[in-house]
């Protein structure tokens, strides 16, 4: 059950074997033993995340604010402990490209306010 893993230069890899970090770095390629290895893939390139705020003014007019936040992860070890960046190997099929199967993208933020705008 050996498998080969190759990442993009814009992906930081943390490979855990038996609970300890075996390899880490950007753009790694390596063979690993699938039953005892966990791979964490953190995007270190710039990511765009759209957002939408739906609010109501003091005179009950609907206001929608849309925007986009651009961010880049600079401490991949820290963020990997807070969020799940484990790639889904089952999704890595011939019907879906590798870049789509292994990239983590946050969903757009949809917030509903409970205050009225003055």
N, C-alpha and C positions, 0 to 999 in steps of 0.2 A: 504494500500500500504506500509506496513512495510516490510523491507528487512533486511537480516542478512549479515554482511560483516566480513570476517576473512582474515587477511593478514599473510604473512610469516614473520619470525623474521628478515629477511633481507630487509623488506619494511617499509618505514616510512610513516605513514598515517596522513593526515590533513583532518579532516571532518568539513566542513563548513555547518552551519545551519542558514538560513536567513542572509547570508553574514558575519557571525562571526564564528571564530573557536570554535567548540563544543568539539572536541577531537583531540589530536595529540599524536604521539608516534610510536615506532617501534613494530611491531607484534601485533597490536590491533585486537580485535574481539568485535563487537557490533551490536545492532539492530538500525536501523535508519528509519526515515520517508522519503521515496524516493522522493516525490514531492518538498520538501524544503531542501534537503541535497545534497551537492556536495562533492565528495570524490576525494582527490588527493593522488596518490600512487607514492612515489619516491623510486627508488632502492638505498639502502645504502650499498650494497655489491660491491665487485670489479667487474668492467665491462671491457671487452676487445672490442676495436673498431679497425678493420682493416682499412688501408688506402693504396691508390695507387697514385703515382705521375708519369705521363707520360710526359717526357721532350724530347727536341731535343738538341743535342750538337752543338757546333760551326761549325762542319763539317757535320751536318745534319744526325747524327746517332741517332736512337731512343734509349732512356734510360728509363727504368721503375724501379721505386723504390717502393718496397712494405714493409709494416711494420705493426706493431700493437701497439696501445696505450692502456695502462691499467690505469684506473682511478677509483676513489671512491668518491662519493659525501659526504662531511662532514658537509655541511650546507643545509639540505633539505628544510628549510623554505625559504631561499634565492633563491635557484634554482627553487622552485615551483612558484615563482613570475615571473621568466624569461621564463620558458618553460612550455608547457602543459603536465602534467602528469596525466590527468584525465583518468581513465580506461574506456574502452568501454564495457558497460554492455551488449550491443546487441551481441558482439562477444563472450560473455561467454556462449556458448551453449554446448550441449553434444558432438558436433563434434570437439570441440577444448578444450584442457585442460585449466584449470583456470590459470596456470602459463604462458601459452602462451597468453591468452587473456588480462591479466592485467599487463604484464611486458612491460616496455618501453625500446627499444633498438635503439640507433641511427643507421642510415644507414651507410654503409661504405663510407668513404670520397673519392670521386673521383675528383681529381683536374687536371686541364689542365694548364700547365704553359705557360706564354707568353714571357719568357726570354730563351735564349739559354744558355746551359752550356758550359763553356770554357774548 
